[in-house]
Amino acid sequence: MVFSAPVWLAARLVGAERPTLLRAIGALAVGTAGVFVLALVTGPLVFLLAPLAFLLAFKYMLGTSFLGSVLLAILSGLGYAAMGYFIGSGNFSGGGPAISV
């Protein structure tokens, strides 16, 4: 549920038709399942097609346009970076463990 919070917030910012937390969780689950299916079908091409699975999941589950789902993916990526910054070690260079004793 923590990983769906940036997607949910980005869906609200983009103006999706159905920006609920349960749909954000479902979109991430469908996107992940789509990546696994693409990996079985296409092999190494999955690295190029994996973003398409998430973009289509965002489009159809959250009710955005294709450009809206691209913007949603960018905003949620920024949300993940902010989560890593504030919850993690406090820097983007990755210099050490998240919790130091």
N, C-alpha and C positions, 0 to 999 in steps of 0.2 A: 504494500500500500504506500510505502514511503516513496518508491520509485515512480508511482503514478501521480504524485502531487505536482511535479513540474508540468506534466502533460495536461493535467486538469486545469492548472492556472493558465497555461498557454492557450488552451482551448477557449477559456473565458476571455482572454485578451484578444484573440483572433476574431471572436464573435461566432463561434460554432453554434449550430442549431441545437445540439444536445450535449452541452458541456457538463456532464455529471461525473462524479468520481468513479462510479461503477463502470461507466462507459469508457473512462480513461484506462481503468484496469483491464477491461475487456479488449480495448484496442492494443494495449501492450501485449496481452496474451495472444491475440490473433496475429499480430505482427511477428512475434517470436515463433509461433507455429508455422507461419508462412516462410520464415527464414529456414526452418528445419526442412520443410518440404522442398524449398528451392535448393538447399544443399544436397538433398537426395537426387533431385532431378538434374541440376546443372553442374554439380561438382564445384570446380574452382571459380566458376562465374558467379557464385553466390556472393562474393565480395563486391561485385558491381551491382547485383540485383537486390541485395538485402535492404538498402534504404527504400526501394520501391515497395517492398512488402509493408513496411511501416507507414509509408505515405498513403498507400491504399487503405490500410486499416484505419488511419486517422480520418481519411476522407469519408469512408462509408459508415464508420461507427460513431464518429463525433459530428458528422454533418458539416463538413467544410468543403470548399472548392479545392481543386488540386493545388493552386497557388497558396490557398489558405493552409493546406496541410504542410506545404514546404515551409511557410512562415511558422507554423506551429512546431515543426521539427527543430527549426533554428532556435526558437524561443525556449523550447523545453531543453535543448542542449545547453543553452546559457543557464537555465535553472539547475541542471545537473552540475555545471561548473561552479555555480554559487553554493550548492549544497556541499560539494567537495571542499570548497574554500572555507566555509563557515563551520562545517562539522569536522572536516579533516584537520590537517596540520596548520592551516592558516596561510599557506603559500602554494603557488601553482608549480613550483619547481620539484615538488615531491621529495624534499630533503628530510626524510626521517619518518618515524611512525606517527600515526594520528594522535596517539596518547603517549605522552612521555612522563615517566615517573621519576 
